[in-house]
């Protein structure tokens, strides 16, 4: 029941997959209606534990300089390459370049 409640509070998440190396990484992108935060979660099947392994949280009205990174306590370590790729991907998703 708490999962359903959290989904209602969080708004409608979008899911997509992007390739990192030879792996398909699941990305969940949601604007949390209860807190106003924009949350982008990364799930890497190679890491193995359930849930998000890394999340980028942007506060309501915030820009990239306000973004925070959260790493799951269930994960011992994440490669620097994966962290860099995740941050670049999150920034491009949250703040897409303006088109003329």
C-alpha positions in Angstrom: 0.0 0.0 0.0 2.8 2.5 0.8 4.2 1.9 -2.8 0.9 3.0 -4.3 0.7 6.0 -1.9 4.3 7.0 -2.9 3.5 6.8 -6.6 0.4 9.0 -6.1 2.5 11.6 -4.2 5.3 11.5 -6.7 3.4 12.2 -9.8 3.7 10.2 -13.0 7.2 8.9 -13.5 8.7 8.3 -17.0 10.9 5.3 -17.6 13.5 4.9 -20.2 16.6 2.9 -20.9 20.0 4.2 -22.1 23.1 2.3 -22.9 26.2 2.6 -20.7 29.0 0.4 -22.1 27.4 -2.9 -22.8 24.6 -2.5 -20.3 21.0 -1.2 -20.6 20.5 1.2 -17.6 16.9 1.9 -16.5 16.3 5.5 -15.7 13.2 6.7 -13.8 12.5 10.4 -14.2 9.8 12.0 -11.9 8.7 15.3 -10.7 7.7 14.7 -7.0 4.5 16.6 -6.5 4.8 16.4 -2.7 8.2 18.0 -2.4 8.6 19.8 -5.7 11.8 17.9 -6.4 12.8 16.6 -9.8 14.3 13.1 -9.2 16.2 11.1 -11.8 17.1 7.5 -10.7 19.6 5.2 -12.3 19.2 1.4 -12.0 22.2 -0.7 -13.2 21.6 -4.4 -13.6 25.3 -5.1 -13.2 25.4 -3.8 -9.7 22.8 -6.3 -8.6 20.9 -4.9 -5.6 17.3 -3.9 -6.0 16.2 -0.3 -6.3 18.0 2.8 -7.5 21.7 2.8 -7.3 22.2 6.5 -7.8 19.7 9.3 -7.9 20.1 13.0 -8.8 17.7 15.3 -6.9 17.0 18.8 -8.1 15.0 21.0 -5.7 12.0 22.9 -6.8 13.1 26.0 -8.8 16.7 24.8 -8.6 19.3 24.7 -11.3 22.2 22.2 -11.8 24.3 24.0 -9.1 21.6 23.0 -6.6 21.4 19.3 -7.6 22.3 16.6 -5.1 23.5 13.1 -5.6 22.4 10.2 -3.5 24.0 6.7 -3.7 22.1 3.7 -2.3 23.6 2.4 1.0 23.0 -1.1 -0.4 25.8 -0.6 -2.9 29.4 -0.9 -1.8 30.9 1.0 -4.7 30.0 2.4 -8.1 32.6 3.1 -10.8 33.6 6.7 -11.4 32.8 6.2 -15.1 29.2 5.2 -14.2 28.8 8.2 -11.9 30.2 10.6 -14.5 27.9 9.1 -17.2 24.8 9.3 -14.8 25.5 12.9 -13.9 25.9 13.9 -17.6 22.8 12.1 -18.5 20.8 13.6 -15.6 21.9 17.1 -16.5 20.9 16.7 -20.2 17.5 15.3 -19.1 16.8 18.0 -16.5 18.2 20.9 -18.5 18.0 20.2 -22.2 19.9 22.6 -24.4 17.6 25.3 -25.9 16.7 24.8 -29.5 16.6 27.8 -31.8 
